[in-house]
Amino acid sequence: MTDDIVDHRRLVIAGTGISGLSAAIYAARSNNDPLLIEGDEPGGQLTLTTDVENYPGFPEGISGPGLINDMKEQAEKFGAEARNGVIEDVSKEPAGHFRVALSDGDVYTADAVIAASGASARTLGVPGEEELMGYGLSTCATCDGAFFRDEDMLVVGGGDAAMEEANFLTKFADTVYVAHRREEFRAEDVWIERTMDAVEDGDIELLLNTELTEIHGTPEDGIDHVTLVEHPDGHPKEKLDDPATADAVDEYEFDVGAVFYAIGHTPNTDFLEGTGIETDDDGYLLTEGGRGGGQTRTGVEGLFGAGDVVDFHYQQAATAGGMGVKAALDADEYLSERERAGELYEGEVNAAAADD
């Protein structure tokens, strides 16, 4: 395959969230010439958070975008480079390096790649969602629950994440309401039992066979109320769209001060399919883990994973940052070993492509 290679880099980092930027800071300080590709969500999930109060070192808190911008500036200070673009495909070449193709046609080669592309929170696409994300609507109760102390809060979902977030929010909420589109929850028994205990204590109320259809409010004042639909047989939105069952759907307004989506995440790993990398059943990257070095290595030599694209459990900014640091250190060890062995790729760059 002949490509117009824009540039060859020792290290390409996919993603500019906390994990990718932490990796870039360490990689740049190790003279590994990192190139960050921002992806279709520059800055990652933290850019949707107006205030961050649980990231170490900021006793007064900091805005999500502010933290991302500061970290990007710090990475660039040490020599990292960031560019707009979406990685379309990564492949491992016979010579041992990687070919990184972007959706705009640009192609890079790299001796190592860190996948810090994150996991995108699933959303509903209802009216009010886009305007109020970060202004009363959140996909992370641990991150944002404390901002809505003594408010009534709504959690949308019926799996483990929804049960866990609902129980966590009882620390702050007046009442936590859980809206689930069916009668039965998908969560493990232990979470259902904890939730039912909280229901008995009056901390949680269940809104079964119920779905959210609209969020009302403004970025200035936050969420005022939501619109819900309910049908005794479940899946009310589907029934609302069917003329034969629409009359049996109960639609009503419901006062809450905050809404938390807990309907899962989708790890951003499609661009890595060409490498043959291993993932779990939900698409999260499998890494070596353990206690010693090399914890972020994947089954593809020279490809490392960090942050929410690996971590389906903690999904916190601070833990993602730590994983990014580990990935940079693991990548540095890998690159140093290949350099000592004379195995780094001598990239051929097309001058015309590089000047575009």
C-alpha positions as CSV (number, residue, x, y, z in Angstrom):
1,M,0.0,0.0,0.0
2,T,1.4,3.4,-1.0
3,D,0.4,6.4,1.1
4,D,1.3,10.0,1.3
5,I,2.6,10.0,4.8
6,V,2.2,13.3,6.5
7,D,4.6,12.5,9.3
8,H,6.3,9.8,11.3
9,R,6.1,10.0,15.1
10,R,7.5,7.9,17.9
11,L,4.2,8.1,19.6
12,V,0.6,8.9,18.6
13,I,-2.0,9.4,21.3
14,A,-5.7,9.0,20.3
15,G,-7.8,11.3,22.4
16,T,-7.3,14.6,24.3
17,G,-9.3,13.9,27.5
18,I,-7.7,13.7,30.9
19,S,-6.0,10.3,30.1
20,G,-4.6,11.4,26.7
21,L,-3.3,14.7,28.0
22,S,-1.7,13.1,31.1
23,A,0.0,10.6,28.8
24,A,1.1,13.5,26.5
25,I,2.7,15.4,29.4
26,Y,4.8,12.4,30.5
27,A,5.6,11.3,26.9
28,A,6.8,14.8,25.9
29,R,9.0,15.0,29.0
30,S,10.5,11.7,28.0
31,N,11.3,13.1,24.5
32,N,8.9,10.7,22.8
33,D,7.5,13.4,20.4
34,P,3.8,12.7,21.0
35,L,1.2,13.7,18.5
36,L,-2.3,13.9,20.0
37,I,-5.3,13.4,17.7
38,E,-8.3,15.1,19.3
39,G,-11.1,12.9,17.9
40,D,-14.7,13.8,17.5
41,E,-15.0,14.8,21.2
42,P,-12.0,17.1,21.8
43,G,-11.3,17.2,25.5
44,G,-13.5,14.2,26.3
45,Q,-16.4,13.9,28.7
46,L,-14.9,16.5,31.1
47,T,-15.8,19.3,28.6
48,L,-19.4,18.6,29.4
49,T,-18.9,19.3,33.2
50,T,-19.2,22.9,34.2
51,D,-17.5,22.5,37.6
52,V,-15.0,19.9,38.8
53,E,-14.6,19.8,42.5
54,N,-13.0,16.3,43.0
55,Y,-9.8,16.7,40.9
56,P,-6.8,16.9,43.2
57,G,-5.1,20.3,43.5
58,F,-8.1,22.6,43.1
59,P,-9.6,23.4,46.5
60,E,-12.0,25.9,44.9
61,G,-12.8,23.7,42.0
62,I,-12.2,24.3,38.3
63,S,-14.3,24.1,35.2
64,G,-14.0,21.0,33.1
65,P,-13.0,22.9,29.9
66,G,-10.6,25.0,32.0
67,L,-8.9,21.9,33.4
68,I,-8.6,20.4,29.9
69,N,-7.2,23.6,28.4
70,D,-4.6,23.9,31.2
71,M,-3.4,20.3,30.7
72,K,-3.2,20.8,27.0
73,E,-1.1,23.9,27.5
74,Q,1.1,22.0,29.9
75,A,1.6,19.1,27.4
76,E,2.4,21.5,24.6
77,K,4.9,23.4,26.8
78,F,7.0,20.2,26.9
79,G,6.8,19.5,23.2
80,A,3.6,17.6,22.6
81,E,1.6,18.5,19.5
82,A,-2.2,18.3,19.1
83,R,-4.2,18.5,16.0
84,N,-7.8,18.3,15.0
85,G,-8.9,15.1,13.3
86,V,-10.7,11.8,13.8
87,I,-8.8,8.6,13.5
88,E,-10.5,6.3,11.1
89,D,-8.2,3.3,11.2
90,V,-5.1,2.0,12.9
91,S,-3.2,-1.0,11.5
92,K,0.0,-2.8,12.5
93,E,2.4,-2.9,9.7
94,P,4.8,-5.8,8.9
95,A,7.8,-3.7,9.8
96,G,6.4,-3.4,13.4
97,H,5.2,0.2,13.3
98,F,1.6,1.5,13.0
99,R,-0.3,3.2,10.2
100,V,-2.7,5.8,11.5
101,A,-5.3,7.0,9.0
102,L,-7.5,10.0,9.6
103,S,-10.9,10.6,8.2
104,D,-9.7,13.6,6.2
105,G,-7.2,11.4,4.3
106,D,-4.1,12.3,6.2
107,V,-1.9,9.3,7.2
108,Y,0.7,9.1,9.9
109,T,3.1,6.4,10.9
110,A,4.1,5.8,14.5
111,D,6.3,3.4,16.5
112,A,3.7,3.2,19.3
113,V,0.1,4.2,19.9
114,I,-1.8,5.0,23.1
115,A,-5.5,4.6,22.8
116,A,-7.0,7.1,25.2
117,S,-10.2,7.6,23.2
118,G,-12.6,7.2,26.1
119,A,-16.1,5.9,26.2
120,S,-19.1,8.0,25.2
121,A,-22.0,8.2,27.5
122,R,-25.2,7.0,25.9
123,T,-27.9,9.6,25.7
124,L,-31.6,9.7,24.8
125,G,-31.8,12.5,22.3
126,V,-34.8,14.1,23.9
127,P,-35.6,17.8,23.6
128,G,-33.7,19.9,26.1
129,E,-30.9,17.4,26.4
130,E,-28.2,19.2,24.4
131,E,-28.9,22.6,25.9
132,L,-28.9,21.3,29.5
133,M,-26.0,18.8,29.5
134,G,-23.8,20.1,32.2
135,Y,-26.5,22.4,33.6
136,G,-28.5,20.0,35.6
137,L,-28.2,17.0,33.3
138,S,-25.3,14.8,33.9
139,T,-23.9,11.3,33.0
140,C,-21.9,11.0,36.2
141,A,-23.5,11.1,39.6
142,T,-20.1,10.8,41.4
143,C,-18.9,13.8,39.6
144,D,-21.9,16.1,39.9
145,G,-24.3,14.8,42.5
146,A,-23.0,17.1,45.3
147,F,-23.9,20.2,43.2
148,F,-27.6,19.5,43.6
149,R,-27.8,19.0,47.4
150,D,-31.4,18.8,48.8
151,E,-32.9,18.8,45.3
152,D,-35.2,16.0,44.0
153,M,-33.2,14.1,41.4
154,L,-34.1,11.7,38.6
155,V,-32.0,8.8,37.5
156,V,-32.8,7.2,34.1
157,G,-31.9,3.5,33.7
158,G,-32.4,0.1,35.1
159,G,-29.1,-1.6,35.2
160,D,-26.2,-1.8,37.8
161,A,-25.1,1.7,36.9
162,A,-28.5,3.2,37.5
163,M,-28.9,1.4,40.9
164,E,-25.4,2.4,42.0
165,E,-25.9,6.0,41.0
166,A,-29.3,6.2,42.6
167,N,-28.0,4.9,45.9
168,F,-25.0,7.3,45.8
169,L,-27.3,10.2,45.2
170,T,-29.3,9.6,48.3
171,K,-26.4,11.2,50.2
172,F,-27.4,14.5,48.6
173,A,-30.9,14.4,47.3
174,D,-34.2,15.1,49.0
175,T,-35.6,12.2,47.1
176,V,-34.1,10.2,44.2
177,Y,-36.5,9.0,41.6
178,V,-35.5,6.1,39.3
179,A,-37.3,6.0,35.9
180,H,-37.1,2.7,34.1
181,R,-39.0,1.7,31.0
182,R,-39.9,-1.8,32.2
183,E,-41.3,-3.4,35.3
184,E,-38.1,-5.5,36.0
185,F,-34.6,-4.1,36.5
186,R,-31.6,-5.5,34.7
187,A,-29.3,-4.9,37.7
188,E,-27.7,-7.6,39.8
189,D,-29.6,-8.8,42.8
190,V,-27.3,-7.1,45.3
191,W,-28.0,-3.7,43.7
192,I,-31.7,-4.3,43.5
193,E,-31.8,-5.3,47.2
194,R,-29.9,-2.1,48.2
195,T,-32.2,0.0,46.1
196,M,-35.3,-1.7,47.6
197,D,-33.9,-1.0,51.1
198,A,-33.6,2.7,50.2
199,V,-37.2,2.6,48.8
200,E,-38.4,1.3,52.2
201,D,-36.4,4.1,53.9
202,G,-38.1,6.7,51.7
203,D,-34.8,7.8,50.0
204,I,-35.7,6.4,46.6
205,E,-38.9,6.2,44.7
206,L,-39.4,4.0,41.6
207,L,-41.1,5.1,38.5
208,L,-41.5,1.9,36.6
209,N,-42.7,1.5,33.0
210,T,-41.8,5.1,32.7
211,E,-39.6,7.0,30.2
212,L,-38.2,10.5,29.9
213,T,-39.4,12.5,26.8
214,E,-38.3,16.1,27.5
215,I,-36.2,18.1,29.9
216,H,-37.3,21.7,30.7
217,G,-35.0,24.5,32.0
218,T,-32.3,26.9,30.9
219,P,-28.5,26.9,31.2
220,E,-28.8,29.9,33.5
221,D,-31.3,28.5,35.9
222,G,-30.8,24.7,35.5
223,I,-33.5,22.1,35.2
224,D,-37.0,23.1,36.2
225,H,-39.0,19.9,35.4
226,V,-39.2,17.0,33.0
227,T,-41.9,15.3,31.0
228,L,-42.4,11.6,31.6
229,V,-44.6,9.0,30.0
230,E,-45.9,5.8,31.6
231,H,-47.7,2.7,30.4
232,P,-48.6,-0.3,32.6
233,D,-47.0,-2.7,30.1
234,G,-43.7,-0.8,29.8
235,H,-41.9,0.9,26.9
236,P,-44.3,3.8,26.9
237,K,-42.5,5.8,24.2
238,E,-43.0,3.1,21.7
239,K,-46.7,2.9,22.6
240,L,-47.1,6.6,22.4
241,D,-46.0,6.5,18.8
242,D,-48.5,3.7,18.0
243,P,-52.0,5.1,17.4
244,A,-53.5,1.8,18.7
245,T,-51.9,2.3,22.1
246,A,-51.2,6.0,22.4
247,D,-54.4,6.7,24.4
248,A,-53.3,4.4,27.1
249,V,-50.1,6.3,27.7
250,D,-50.1,8.7,30.7
251,E,-48.0,11.8,30.0
252,Y,-47.2,14.2,32.8
253,E,-44.8,16.9,34.1
254,F,-42.5,16.0,37.0
255,D,-40.6,18.5,39.1
256,V,-36.9,17.6,39.7
257,G,-33.7,19.7,40.0
258,A,-31.3,17.4,38.3
259,V,-31.3,14.4,35.9
260,F,-28.7,11.7,35.7
261,Y,-28.4,9.4,32.7
262,A,-27.2,5.9,33.7
263,I,-27.9,4.0,30.5
264,G,-24.3,2.9,29.8
265,H,-21.3,3.9,27.8
266,T,-19.9,3.0,24.4
267,P,-16.1,2.6,24.3
268,N,-14.6,4.3,21.3
269,T,-12.6,1.4,19.9
270,D,-13.9,0.9,16.3
271,F,-10.9,2.6,14.8
272,L,-8.7,-0.2,16.3
273,E,-10.4,-3.1,14.7
274,G,-7.6,-3.4,12.0
275,T,-5.0,-4.1,14.7
276,G,-6.7,-7.3,15.9
277,I,-6.8,-5.9,19.4
278,E,-8.8,-7.8,22.0
279,T,-11.8,-6.3,23.8
280,D,-14.4,-7.6,26.3
281,D,-18.0,-8.3,25.4
282,D,-18.9,-4.6,25.8
283,G,-16.0,-3.4,23.6
284,Y,-13.6,-2.2,26.3
285,L,-9.9,-2.8,25.6
286,L,-8.3,-5.6,27.4
287,T,-4.9,-4.7,28.9
288,E,-2.4,-6.7,30.9
289,G,-3.2,-5.1,34.3
290,G,-1.5,-6.5,37.4
291,R,0.8,-4.9,39.8
292,G,4.1,-4.4,38.0
293,G,5.1,-2.5,34.9
294,G,3.4,-2.9,31.6
295,Q,-0.1,-2.7,33.0
296,T,-1.5,-0.8,30.0
297,R,-0.1,-3.1,27.4
298,T,-2.6,-4.7,25.1
299,G,-2.2,-7.9,23.1
300,V,-0.8,-5.9,20.2
301,E,2.8,-5.0,20.7
302,G,3.3,-1.3,20.9
303,L,-0.4,-0.5,21.5
304,F,-1.4,0.7,24.9
305,G,-4.8,1.5,26.4
306,A,-5.7,4.1,29.1
307,G,-8.7,5.8,30.6
308,D,-12.3,5.0,30.0
309,V,-11.6,3.1,26.9
310,V,-10.3,0.4,29.3
311,D,-11.9,1.3,32.6
312,F,-15.6,0.5,32.7
313,H,-15.8,0.6,36.5
314,Y,-14.2,3.8,38.0
315,Q,-14.6,6.2,35.1
316,Q,-13.2,9.2,37.1
317,A,-11.0,12.0,35.8
318,A,-8.3,11.3,38.5
319,T,-8.1,7.6,37.7
320,A,-8.1,8.3,34.0
321,G,-5.2,10.6,34.5
322,G,-3.3,8.0,36.4
323,M,-3.8,5.4,33.7
324,G,-2.6,7.9,31.1
325,V,0.6,8.3,33.1
326,K,1.1,4.5,33.3
327,A,0.5,4.3,29.5
328,A,3.2,6.9,28.8
329,L,5.7,5.2,31.0
330,D,4.9,1.8,29.5
331,A,5.2,3.2,26.0
332,D,8.5,4.9,26.9
333,E,9.9,1.5,28.1
334,Y,8.7,-0.1,24.9
335,L,10.2,2.6,22.6
336,S,13.5,2.6,24.5
337,E,13.8,-1.2,24.1
338,R,13.2,-0.9,20.4
339,E,15.6,1.9,20.0
340,R,18.4,0.0,21.8
341,A,17.7,-3.0,19.5
342,G,17.7,-0.7,16.4
343,E,14.1,-1.6,15.6
344,L,12.5,1.8,15.4
345,Y,10.9,2.5,12.0
346,E,12.7,4.9,9.7
347,G,9.6,6.6,8.4
348,E,9.3,7.9,4.9
349,V,7.4,11.2,4.8
350,N,6.0,12.7,1.6
351,A,7.1,16.3,1.6
352,A,4.1,17.5,-0.4
353,A,1.7,15.8,2.0
354,A,3.5,17.2,5.0
355,D,3.2,20.8,3.7
356,D,-0.5,20.5,3.1
